Amino acid sequence: MGLYPIERAVLDRHDAGESVDRITRVTGFRRETVQNIIQRFDVNLAQDIRRENALRQHTARLGELVRQAGGHR
C-alpha cells in the first residue's frame, strides 16, 4: 500500500526536520491534517524496542513452560 501524495509531502518534510508549523505554511494543509499524518505514520523506535524485548521475554518464558511440561505434543 503506497502513500497518498499529501501524506508523502508531509512525511518527506517531517523526515527532513521541518516543524509542523513550517509544513503547514509551505504546503497549505491544515495544522490538524499535518499532525494526524505525522502521528499515524511516525515510528517510535524506543517503543518498538520495548515491545520487542517484552515479546522476547514472553517467548522465552513460554519455551521454559513447554519444556517443563514435557515438550509439545
C-alpha positions in Angstrom: 0.0 0.0 0.0 1.5 3.3 -1.1 1.2 6.7 0.4 -1.1 9.4 -1.0 0.7 12.5 -2.4 -0.4 14.6 0.5 1.0 12.1 3.0 4.3 11.8 1.1 4.6 15.6 1.1 4.1 15.9 4.8 6.3 12.9 5.8 9.2 13.9 3.5 9.2 17.4 5.1 8.9 15.9 8.6 11.7 13.5 7.9 13.8 16.4 6.8 13.3 18.0 10.2 10.8 20.7 9.3 8.4 21.7 12.1 4.6 21.2 11.9 4.2 25.0 11.6 6.6 25.2 8.7 5.0 22.2 6.9 1.6 23.8 7.4 2.8 27.1 6.0 4.6 25.7 3.0 2.0 23.0 1.9 -1.1 24.9 2.8 -2.5 21.9 4.6 -4.4 22.4 7.8 -2.4 22.0 11.0 -4.7 19.2 12.2 -4.2 17.3 8.9 -0.4 17.6 9.2 -0.4 16.4 12.8 -2.7 13.5 12.0 -0.5 12.3 9.2 2.7 12.5 11.3 1.1 10.8 14.2 -0.3 8.0 12.0 3.0 7.2 10.3 5.6 8.3 12.8 7.7 5.4 14.1 8.7 5.4 17.7 11.9 3.3 17.8 12.1 3.3 21.6 8.5 1.9 21.9 9.3 -0.7 19.2 12.4 -1.8 21.1 10.4 -2.1 24.4 7.7 -4.1 22.6 10.3 -6.4 21.0 12.1 -7.0 24.3 8.8 -7.8 26.1 7.9 -10.2 23.3 11.3 -12.0 23.5 10.9 -12.4 27.3 7.4 -13.8 27.0 8.5 -16.2 24.2 11.4 -17.4 26.4 9.1 -17.9 29.3 6.6 -19.8 27.2 9.5 -22.1 25.9 10.5 -22.8 29.5 7.0 -23.7 30.5 6.6 -26.0 27.5 9.9 -27.8 28.3 8.8 -28.2 32.0 5.5 -29.7 30.8 7.4 -32.3 28.8 7.6 -30.5 25.4 4.9 -30.1 22.8 2.7 -32.9 22.0 
